[in-house]
Amino acid sequence: MRWMPLRGIALKMTVLVLGATSIIFGIIISYSYYYSRNIILDEAQQHALNLTLSVARKIEQEFRSAAKIAQNLARFLSNAQWDEKTLNAVLKALVAENKEIYGSTVAFEPDAFRKGIRYYAPYFYKTKEGIKYDQLGSESYNYFQKDWYHIPKVLEAPVWSDPYFDEGGGNIAMTTYSFPLFENGVEVPERALRAIITVDVSLEWLADLVSSVSVGQTGFCFIISDTGTFVTYPDPKLVMRESIFSLAEELKNPKLRETGRAMLRQKSAFVDMGSSLTGEEAFLAFARIESPGWSLAAVFPKQELLAEITRLYRTNVLLALTGLGLLLLASLVVAGSITRPLRRMVKATEQVAHGDLDLDMSFVRSRDEVGRLADHVHVGA
Amino acid sequence: MKKIYIAWALLLIHLCIHPVLAESPLKTVSFLPQWIPQAQFAGYMVALEKGFYRDRGLNLQLICGGPSKSPFECLSAGEATFCTNWLSDGIEGRAWGKKIVNLAQIIQRSGLLLVAKKSSGIIQPNDLNGKKVALWEGHFSIPPRVFFSQFNLRVKVIPNYTSIAILLKDGVDACSVMWYNEYHTILNSGLNPDELSVFFLSSFGLNFPEDGIYCLEKTWSADPDLCEQFVQASLQGWLYAFDHQDEALDIVLRHAEAAHTGTNRAHQRWMLARMKDLSIPEGDKGTLGKLQRKDFVAVGNILKEFSLIRDLPDFDDFYRGHK
């Protein structure tokens, strides 16, 4: 009997009020969560795209300036009078004066340097002991068959090589820019190849630059070449060994392969990677480095990106629960104060039913509906 | 007393099965695979690692192969006891007087193919007409050249020396590649199979089975059992590698790592799986290592047509393996 009132009107009122309030709270909190999440993601996307585009542009400038050096050398060799000595001096200076250029050569076609000379390729390159000189061509090093020579020759266009480790030169990651020099000047049709000019560009600066880009606390950047090979990556085991596609194959992850293909075909984009790259949910933004045709990516772990909003969400839920608790108390108090006189009246009317007509209704002091009901009961008795 | 007799009998049987083990110390032999350490040679690496050679009385020295080492020259110079090489190289060598013999033919179906980007408009063999095709030189170029003449194609052949960059960078429209190697590199450079046209030369009657095991004829004459033990241990290694791919890949990758070949597991996994396809094409393990007379004759006839040999060597002189 004691709990009767709670099962009565008070209970109904409390349940109704709490239920309705919970639903309203839920809607507000969820809406604000998704709304602010979208704002944060939009901002993150913009930031990520700007970041990758600006870093990619910076890297591209470095590559372009290295390419310029080879192009200028081609112009000089086409237009100026020069001899063996001048060529050597120019090459040596070129390697000495440019920090990123590890080595350079002008490799001539057979008989193109001088009648009767099959190989002529003076190569200047940096070593710890200073700049060294080698003649590249020999029967054991037939440079006509090397990609850096053969491919620009076939393509009749400049080519950036795939990145490679130079095992002779202290295991430095490098790429080579090859510029074909034609008989009748730099860009004249109906041309016969005269030589391939190369500059070897060390990629040490690239790794430094990429690792110095901060992508929040836990994000990171990496670069893939135009065949998807990792040029830089936080885990050095992948560099030059795995491509984004071989990694996708090992992880059995078609999503990663698709992302890799997009990186080689699109200028820039922002993709939800799921957990396909690092095992943690992440977004990836990328931008192409046009000049060698590589792609720079930045990986943003979702957990970090959404940390603030998750915290806010948790606080909101906590506040809502506290609020609901207080509301529960208040609701019980109010409902109790309303139903207490009613319960007394119920008791009093039971007395009347038993024939006791001496009713004292003075305990009902309120002047609301309950008070008026008490008055009427009193008068009726 | 009875028990002792049984023990003696068992021991005798044991000694008959493993005569080498019981009698003599290990015989030292060396082996040169014709190319860099990769899953193309998984069987030998696995056999070495699992002790299959040792079990057969051989102390094997595995030589690191590569472009700078010519297998038959290394045999002649005494730098290697055994080597692998292409069947066509073997026939040509023998036809020109090199005293070499084939002990086993590992690859039964040629893995050589022509691959083109569909975007260059090449869907059927006839589409190659007037196109630039990069071919490796030497024996690699024979099946493609026969293929071109079969279809009456005028093709601009560009020599290819090493990589497939020439195709990827659109220097040529098509390119010869090995199915187990460069084809997969193309896939893992971001091109999908449905973006590529592929012509398996073996499906156009140009089956040039590649890797077989060779030694000098005098090595064979002096100690046929030694050769037999080497071949059997190698075949055992291959079968083990096919059945235990992950373990085999660990072994292959260790060898590749030591040689700084810069490869990856996905690539070696593909290569090992394709080696299985090419070595036991019908799925019948019993044919592993056996050179078929018809393959020998087919390859020999094409070499003759190309005037690379005058006469086909005698099959039984050339092949000393199981028939």
Interface residues (C-beta under 8 A of the other chain):
Chain A: Q145 K146 D147 H150 I151 V154 L155 V159 S161 D162 F165 E167 D226 T227 G228 M240 R241 E242 S243 I244 F245 S246 L247 E249 E250 G260 R261 L264
Chain B: K132 I158 P159 Y161 T162 S163 A165 I166 L168 K169 D170 G171 V172 L187 N188 S189 G190 N192 H260 G262 T263 N264 R265 A266 H267 R269 W270
